[in-house]
Amino acid sequence: MKVLFFVNSFSRTGSETLIYEFIQDLNRQGKIEIGIVICDRKGELVDLIDKNIPVFYLNQQFSVLDKLLFHTGTDVIGKQIKQIQDSFKANLWYFNTISQIHLLSYRDQFHVQTIVHVHELLYNFESLQINDFKTMLQKCDHLVACSSLVKDIFAPFFQKPITVINSSIKYSEWKSHRKNKTSKSNKIIKIIGSGTVCYRKGTDLFIEVADILRSPFVEFIWLGKKNNNAFSEIIRLKNEKVKSVSFIETNNLEEYLTYLKQGDIFLSTSREESMGLVIMEAQALGMPVVATDSGGSTLLVHEKDGKIVKELNPEAISIGLKEVMNNLSSYNALDKLKYDYAIELQKLSILLQNPLI
């Protein structure tokens, strides 16, 4: 079986980090032949891909010449896909996230099977064109859901197979980076948030919570990149005014890990999550987690290892966070995570060899 994985840029987002780990391990198993199509700019994970895996680039940013060719009837994207498919000769196209599902419209030209891996809940579908969604329903042969929550969305109307492959991390690797527990008396408590600065991740709520709980003994840190949009600028201006959060932008895994493991509590203020890899990372590092009721957080966080805040407002989040802060010693690091990466990898390996089951 020869599989072409279509990804966005291969940057350190949750969905792309996960598929990167899967691809590397599948490649080393040697049961399938893998190619990768980068559909956006080159991300930081691209240079880390095993050298025997061919990487193709699909340019969807039209030049002046491309626009002229398009108006004369040339399908510029279709031409590139044909070149990639002719070169690799894939049996299966695997789309990681819904961002590139408009490319499913080309599948019939090449007689390939298709899988779409959905990492998104309903919020992301607002920005998806209805025709692209209809194409997905018609042209996708097998849907992979990153959690049972995603499967529940599609199960009532998607008439083809659905497999849940739970988002997961390599627990033992993350656990090895745990810091030793120290007494919290006369020590600054570090509250960590993580993710791309955006409305869905609730970065605005994180700032408000930090402002409410302002103290010389508490430090709030957000790890994640800022997009070049107005929301990120609003966040910058807001934080410039209140000065309650330290924003750290890093694409380097070791640097990210260095900052993350310094945390005493992980705070997830997301409005919606299909699962939550950063929550798993924090749990593997031994941190209690305080999380909003975003969907995926309820699959991961329980009373023994943190707290779910039902009300989506900064006051309620602050109360829940303060409760955990005041009882830090009562939270023990997890011995294992709910979802086992090795099991999920095995499920994916079996599926890729038999995609129509």
N, C-alpha and C positions, 0 to 999 in steps of 0.2 A: 504494500500500500504506500502510495506517495501522497503526502499531505502538504498543501500550501496553507500556511497560517497567515491570515490578513490581520495586521495590527495597526494601531494608529502611528505612534512614533517610537515605541519601546522606551518610554520614560518610566520613572519610578512612581507611577500611579498603582493603586492596589490591583486593578485588573491586569495591568501589563506586567507587573512584578510576578504575579501568580502564573501567567501564561509563560513568562520567561523561564521560571523554575520548572514548569511542566515540560517545556520544549527541551531544555537541557537534559533532563532526566530521561525523557523518551528517546532522545537521540543516543544516549549512552546505552540504553537497552538494546538498540539496534533492530527493533522489530518493524519499524516503519521508517521510510525515507522522508526527511523534512526539508521544506523550503519556507522562507519567510518573505512576505510582501509588506514593506513599510509604506503606509498610505499617507503619511504626514511628514513633518521634518524628522530628522534623525535624532533619536533620544539617546540618553546616556547608557542604556543597556545594550545598544547595538554592538559596541566594540567588545562586549563580554561574551557574545554568542560563540559557541564552538565553531572553530574555523572550517570544519567540513560541511557546515550548513550554508547553502547558498542564500544570499540576501538580495532581494530585488526591490527597486524603488518605483512606486507608482506616483507620478507627478500629477497632482490634481489642481495645481495652481497654474492656470492658463497664461502663457505668454501672448504677446501680440500676434505672433505667427500661429499659435494654437487657435486663437480666436478666429483668425482669418480662415484657417483650415476647417474649423467647426462650421463656419457660415457657408463654406463651399461643399458641405456634406460629409466631411471627414469626422469620424468618431475618434477623437484624440485619445480618450481613456480606453475605449475598446481596442484600439490599435496597440496600446501598451500592454493591456491584459493578454492579448493574443501572443505578443512577443514573449511574455513571461510564461504563459501556458505552453507554448511551443517549445520553449527551452527546458522547462521542468517536467512537463507531461504528468501533471497531478491527476490522481483519481478522485481526490477529495479536497474541497475548499473549506477551510475552517475560519469563521469570522469571529474574532474576539471582541465583544461588545457590539452594540447596535449602530455604532458610528459609521460603519462602512457598508451597511446592508443594501444600500442602493446598487452596489456592485453585483448583488445576486441576480440582477436582470441579465447578466451575461452568461449565466451558467448553462443555459440550453445550447449555446453555440459550441460548447466544449464537452458536453455529455459527462459532466462531473457530478458527484454527490456533494451535498452541502450540509454543514453544521453551523449553527449560530449559537455562540456562548453568550447568554444574557446575564450581565452583571448588574443590571439596572432595575429599580422599581419604577413606579408610575411617573415620578417627577420628570425623569429624563425623556419620557415619551412625549411630553408636551412640545419638545423642539424637533420631533421627528415628523417628516412629511407623511401624510396619510398614504400616498401612493407607494412610498418606500416601505411602509408598514405592511401594506397589502402584498407587495412583492415578497416580503419576508414570509408571510403566511403561505404564499403559493410556492415559493422556490426553495424554502428551507426544508430539507429532508428530515432533520433531527435537531431538536432544540436542547441545548444544555443550560440548565438553570443553576446559578451559583448558590442557591439556597432553596429551601422549601417554600419560602415566601414568594420567590419569583415563579416557581412552578405553579403555585396557587393562582397566580394572575392568569397564566396561559392555559391551564388545564381545562377550563370550561369550553374553550373554543378552538384550541389548536388540535387538529385531528391526527397529527403525526406523533411519533415517539418523543417523549420528554425524559431526559435523564438529569437527576440532581447530582452534580459534582460540587460538593461544598467547598467554598473558598477556605483555604487552610494555609498554615505555615509549617516550616520544619522546626518543630518545637525544641528538639534537643540542641539544635544549633543556636537558637535564640536563648535558651536556658543557660547555655555555657557562658553567656555574657552577664549573668546576674551579678549585681554588686552585693557585698556583704551588708547585712542589716546593721544599722547603728542606732543608738538612742536618739530620739527626736527632741529631747530637752535642749533648749537653747540653740536650736538648729533651724535654719530656714527650710520650710516645707516647699518643695518644688512641685507645681502643678503643670503637667504637660498636656498640650493638645497637639494634634497633628493632622495634616491633610492640605490639599490645595485651598487657598483662601477663596471661599465662595459661600453663597447664601445657603446652599444645601448642607454644607459642613457646619453652619452655624457659627462662623467666626465672629460675627457681630454679637452673638450671645456670650461667647467666651470673653470678649472684652468687657461686657457689662457685668458678668459675674466677677471678673477680676477687680473691677471698680468697686463693687459692693463689698468684697472681702479684702479690700486694700489693707495691708499690714506690713510692717518692716520684717515680719517673720514668715511671710508667704510670697513666693515668686511665681508668676504665671509666664509660661513660655509656649509659643506656638511654633511648631516645626512644619514648614511647607512653603511651596512656591506661591508667588503672587502672579495672577494673570494680568495682562495689559487691558484691563477693563475698568469701568466706572465703580463697580462694587469694591474692587481692591483699593481704588483711590479713596473711596468713602471710609474704608477700614483704616487706611493709613492716616487720613485726616482726623478720624475719631480718636485713634490711639495717640496721635500726636498731641491731642488736647488733654486726654486723661492720663496718658503715660502709665498704663496699668499692665501692659503685656510686652514682653520681649519677643520680637519676630525674628526667627532664624531661618534663612532660606539656604538649603543645601541639597545637592544632587548626589553627593558622595555617601555611600552606604555606611562606611566606617564612621564618618563624621556624624551622620544622622544617629547611628547607634550610640555613639559617645554621649550625645545630648539626651537621647531618649532614656537611657538607663540611669541618668542622674535623677530622674523623676521619682517622687514619692507617691504620687497619685496621678493616674491618667484620667483626663476629663474629656469626654466625647459630647459635644453639643450639637450633633447632627440633627437635622430635621427629618432626614430619611436616609436609611442605609439598608442595602440588601443583605449585608453580612457584617463586615467590619474587620479587615485584616489588621489595622493598627491597634484595635482592641486586643486581638490575639497576641500581637507583639508585646504589648504592655503586660499582659497576663503572663506570658512566657518569661518576661524579665522580673516577674514577682511583684508587680504593682497591683494594688486594688484599683478598680475602675468605677468611676461615676459616669453614668451615661443617660442621655435623654432617651425616651421611649421612641426610638427612630425606626423600629422594625427589627433589623438584624441584631441590634444590641440585646434584645430580649432572648435571643438564641444563645447568647454568650455569657451574660453577666447575671450572677445570682447573689443572694444575700451573703454567702460565705466569702465571696471574693469582690464584693463591691455593692453598688446600689443603682437601681433604675429609677430615674425621676420621671414621674408620669406627666407632670405639668410642664409645658414648653414655655417657660418664662424664666428670666434671670433670677428672680427672687426665689422661686422654688428650687432651681438648680443650686443656688447658693446655700440654701438650707441643707439639701442633700449632701453637698460637698463638705460643708462644715461638720456635719454628722460623722462623715468618714474621717475627716482630719482629726477630730477629737477622739477617735477610736482606732487610730492607725495600728496599734499593737495587736488588735484583735483579728486582723486580716492576715491570713497565711497564704503564701505563694502556692499556686496550683501545682499538683504533681503531674498533671497532664491536661491537655486541652480537649474540648468536646469533639473536635473534628481532627482526624488523623491524616496528615498529608500523604503518607504512603498508601493508605486505603483509597483516597481520592485519585491519586496518580494511577493506581491499578485500574480503577473504574474507567478512567479516561483512555488508558492503553487498550483495554478490551473494546471500548466503544469505537476507537479509531480503526481497529481491525475489522469491525462489524458494524458500520455506521447505520445500517437500515434496520437493525434489530430493535 
